[in-house]
């Protein structure tokens, strides 16, 4: 019997978390335009840290949301780059 942590499950997880990150950026942008309750910035960063960096960064630029905030334009790509480096490091060690 296979374990739960398989390449297939990791790929499914990454697709799922990136879709959530992308949608969160779109939802937060829409709520900002309407002056409604917003998704906390900590939550957006948490989605990035949990592996949704591609989705949140794509959403940030597609929806033109948070692109004037330095912590987002530098922080989210930095998190994604560090995660990629960590994956490469642990894969080959």
N, C-alpha and C positions, 0 to 999 in steps of 0.2 A: 504494500500500500504506500502511495506517495505521501509526502508531507504536505502541509498546507502552504509552505513557502516554496512555490515552484516558479519558474520563469513565466509561465502562463498567468498565474495568479498575480505576480508582480506587475505584469503588463496590463492586466485588467484593472488593477488598483490604480496604476498611474493614469490610465485613460480616464477612469472615473473621477479621480481627484482633480485632474486638469479641467475636465468639463465643469465640475463644481466651481473651481476657481474662476474660470471664464464667465460662467453665469453669475457668480457673486459680484464680479466687477460690473457687469451689465445691469444687474438689479440695483446695485448701489448707485450707479450713475442715474438711473431712472428715478430713484427715490430722491436723489440730490436735486434733480430738476424740479420735482414736485414739492420739495420742502418737507418730505416725510421722514419718518424714522430711518436711520441709516445703519448699515452694517459697520460695526466697529473696525477701525484700522487694524487692531490687534488680530481680528478674525481673518482679515485679508492676508496679513503676514503669516498667520498660522497655516492657512491653506497653502501658501508658498513653501513654508518649511516642511509641510507634510508631503511634499512632492508635486504640488500643483503649480510650480513656477512657470512652466510654459503657458499654461492656461491663464494664470493671472496676468502675466506680462502681455500676452496676446490681447486679453480683454482690456487691459489698461490702454493700449494703443488703438485698438479697434473702436472702443467706446469713447476714446479721448478722455479718460477718467484718471485723475491723480497724476497726470503727466507733468504738472507744474510743481509737484512736491518732490524735493530732492531725495527724501528718504525712500520714496517709491521708485524713482527713476534709477537710483543707484542701488538701493537696498535689495529690491527683488531680483535684479539680474545677478547681484553679488551672491545672494543665497543660492540661486540656481547654479552658478558657476562652482561654488563650494561643494554643492551636492554632487555635481558631475565629477569633480576632482576626487571626492570621497569614494564614489562608486568605482572609479577607475583604480584608485589606490587599493581598496579592499578586494577588488576583483583579481588583481595581479599580485597580491601578497600572500 
